[in-house]
Amino acid sequence: MSNAINNKPTVASSTVTRDLRDLDKTTNNLYESIVVMSKRANQISNNIKEELHQKLSEFASSNDNLEEVFENREQIEISKHYERLPKPTLVAVQEFLENKVYFRNPNKE
């Protein structure tokens, strides 16, 4: 599965109406497709959260005072960047529709 942050996918920034028939082409089961996209969205969300925490931890100090909190522009810019990223669910749906998500169902094997 690809890393959404490094590949910078072209994903709509808002919700898009989808045809349900497109979602079940790969799995032949709409609910299975939704589970796959859901699990992928959780992976993307966790990756983004982990990366954000790593970047913000560079700014952490044990004795933050009020002035340092308001003056740290880099930290604010990093946070704003992550807020502008497309939602993990939108990225997961786009990756699924483009067949970029590897999945398997052990019950079918």
C-alpha positions as CSV (number, residue, x, y, z in Angstrom):
1,M,0.0,0.0,0.0
2,S,1.3,3.4,-0.9
3,N,2.1,6.2,1.4
4,A,-0.4,9.0,0.7
5,I,1.9,11.7,2.0
6,N,5.0,11.0,-0.2
7,N,3.0,10.3,-3.4
8,K,0.8,13.4,-3.0
9,P,-2.2,11.9,-4.8
10,T,-4.6,14.1,-6.6
11,V,-7.6,13.6,-4.4
12,A,-10.7,15.8,-4.2
13,S,-10.7,17.9,-1.1
14,S,-14.4,17.4,-0.5
15,T,-16.9,14.6,-0.6
16,V,-17.6,13.2,-4.1
17,T,-20.7,11.3,-5.1
18,R,-19.8,7.8,-6.1
19,D,-21.6,5.1,-8.1
20,L,-21.9,2.1,-5.9
21,R,-21.4,-0.2,-8.9
22,D,-17.9,1.2,-9.2
23,L,-17.1,0.3,-5.7
24,D,-17.8,-3.4,-5.9
25,K,-16.1,-4.2,-9.2
26,T,-12.9,-5.5,-7.6
27,T,-14.5,-7.6,-4.8
28,N,-17.9,-8.3,-6.2
29,N,-19.2,-7.4,-2.8
30,L,-20.0,-3.8,-1.7
31,Y,-19.5,-4.5,2.0
32,E,-16.2,-6.1,1.5
33,S,-15.1,-3.1,-0.6
34,I,-16.1,-0.8,2.2
35,V,-14.2,-2.8,4.8
36,V,-11.1,-2.7,2.6
37,M,-11.4,1.1,2.1
38,S,-12.1,1.6,5.8
39,K,-9.0,-0.4,6.9
40,R,-6.9,1.5,4.3
41,A,-8.2,4.9,5.6
42,N,-7.2,3.8,9.2
43,Q,-3.7,3.0,8.0
44,I,-3.4,6.4,6.2
45,S,-4.7,8.2,9.3
46,N,-2.3,6.4,11.6
47,N,0.6,7.1,9.3
48,I,-0.3,10.8,9.1
49,K,-0.8,11.0,12.8
50,E,2.6,9.4,13.5
51,E,4.4,11.6,11.1
52,L,2.8,14.7,12.6
53,H,3.7,13.7,16.1
54,Q,7.3,13.1,15.1
55,K,7.6,16.5,13.5
56,L,5.9,18.3,16.4
57,S,8.0,16.4,19.0
58,E,11.0,18.3,17.7
59,F,9.5,21.5,19.1
60,A,8.5,20.0,22.5
61,S,10.4,21.2,25.5
62,S,9.9,20.4,29.2
63,N,9.5,24.1,30.2
64,D,7.2,25.7,27.7
65,N,6.2,29.2,28.7
66,L,3.3,31.2,27.2
67,E,5.5,33.3,24.9
68,E,7.2,30.3,23.3
69,V,3.9,28.7,22.5
70,F,2.6,31.8,20.6
71,E,6.0,32.5,18.8
72,N,6.6,29.1,17.3
73,R,5.5,29.8,13.7
74,E,7.1,26.7,12.2
75,Q,5.0,24.5,14.5
76,I,1.9,26.3,13.4
77,E,2.8,26.0,9.7
78,I,3.4,22.2,10.1
79,S,0.0,21.9,11.8
80,K,-1.7,23.9,9.0
81,H,-0.1,21.8,6.4
82,Y,-1.5,18.6,7.9
83,E,-5.0,20.2,8.3
84,R,-5.0,21.0,4.5
85,L,-4.2,17.4,3.5
86,P,-7.2,15.4,2.1
87,K,-9.1,13.3,4.5
88,P,-7.8,9.7,4.8
89,T,-11.2,8.3,3.7
90,L,-11.1,10.2,0.5
91,V,-7.5,9.1,-0.2
92,A,-8.5,5.4,0.6
93,V,-11.5,5.5,-1.8
94,Q,-9.3,7.0,-4.6
95,E,-6.6,4.4,-4.1
96,F,-9.2,1.6,-4.1
97,L,-10.8,2.8,-7.3
98,E,-7.4,3.1,-8.9
99,N,-6.5,-0.5,-7.8
100,K,-3.5,0.8,-5.7
101,V,-4.6,-1.1,-2.6
102,Y,-3.4,-4.6,-2.0
103,F,-5.8,-6.8,0.0
104,R,-6.8,-10.4,0.3
105,N,-9.6,-12.3,2.0
106,P,-8.3,-15.4,3.7
107,N,-11.9,-16.8,3.8
108,K,-12.0,-16.9,0.0
109,E,-8.6,-18.5,-0.5
